[in-house]
Amino acid sequence: MDDDPDVLRTLEVVLGYYYTDVDTERHIAAFEERISGKNYDLVLLDMNFKKGHNSGHEGLFWLKKIKKGHPGTAVVLITAYGEIDLAVDAMKHGAADFLLKPWTNEKLLGVVEKSLPRNAQKKQQKESSFLFGDSPAMIELQKAIEKIAHTDANILLLGENGTGKSSLAQLIHNRSKRQEKAFVAADLGALDDQLIASTLFGHLRGAFTDAKEDRQGLFQSANAGTLFLDEIANLSPANQAKLLRVLQDRKVRKLGSHEEEEVDIRLITATNAAIKEKIANEQFREDLLYRINTISLTIPPLRERVEDIPLLYQHFIDTFSAQYNKTVSTHAGTFKKLQRYHWPGNIRELRNAVERAFILCDEDEITPDDFVLAETLNDERLFNSYNLVEVEKMLILKAIDTHHGNLSQAAQTLGLTRQSLYRRMEKYDL
């Protein structure tokens, strides 16, 4: 909860990569409704979130209210330097910790991780589940990773949506000589183009409307570590030029500043777009491609490695068995159905389908009938359902499949903007 939209955007980008469910709110009435209707593991709470208020008493008031109604919810206070004494005093009233402005992403993640209840669910973002398999394509990919992970070469990851590019980026970082430093990730497709420069490079207070305080960018946060930029092909020509200049000079200039800061990062980028076609159509700079593409790795779609599905399936079953404290068996015909399907959403879709089947199966056995896959869109039975969530989800998968993973074309077919499609995919974990 913070009245600064820029703070909320930063928190959503950083925390959303690591945690399953991140909500942000800047309006007090909506905030009160949220905390009344949902049991949060942790609340990041600004100590002042009304214009003209700077005493910190509002934060203290809501801290007490949250702890009274939800004693199991951890509360971390967001505070300015001058409010440290008040923040320390607030810890006597149940605050788990406080976060001092301006913070680094490393500090933010450290405070959140330390303050979260032990049973809070994190994303399986760091898992390398896409590497489970012994298909020829995956064996070759693993060999390539072993050769390049310890270097500082910039890497471009190619592959359809849902194939595991973000997990692969994390894995490469974990096996690199920078593994003890920060791994910072951002999905450029989910960010408004006008805000990308501020997100990447930071800004000074007053640099633009709503820039209420200095903010460091992702380049500075990833200094000495790894920066992962997903959906790199979505950058506008203007932002491509800015990124190219930073990669050439290894220096960053915050918006509104005349001073440059040196940065030392290992860059990993990813896209599901046909980037050479974009270059041919003058939508992506060829010189920028040379900078980000010292080495490129292509992750094969799941339909080209169907022999890996049983191993992936079992990995997900093991994960959900521990998560839900439940044991299931699998009907012999299940794998045949899964291996016949074309998986337009790739591993993300498989994981989501297995979790749904795991939860809804009868008599603790998963059968082929427990999998409602996007191919059923061709069957009129789907539209006998009044479940709008299932229908919308499958229409999205069908559009993605029809356009062979091209999200821009899929969004156009669905009558959505690309950002709206991203939000729906995030909602349905596609």
Beta strands, then each sheet from edge to edge (+ up, - down):
strand 1: 42-46
strand 2: 74-79
strand 3: 97-100
strand 4: 155-158
strand 5: 183-187
strand 6: 202-203
strand 7: 215-216
strand 8: 226-230
strand 9: 251-252
strand 10: 261-262
strand 11: 266-271
strand 12: 295-298
strand 13: 329-330
strand 14: 365-366
sheet 1: 1+ 2+ 3+
sheet 2: 5+ 8+ 11+ 4+ 12+
sheet 3: 6+ 7-
sheet 4: 9+ 10-
sheet 5: 13+ 14+
end
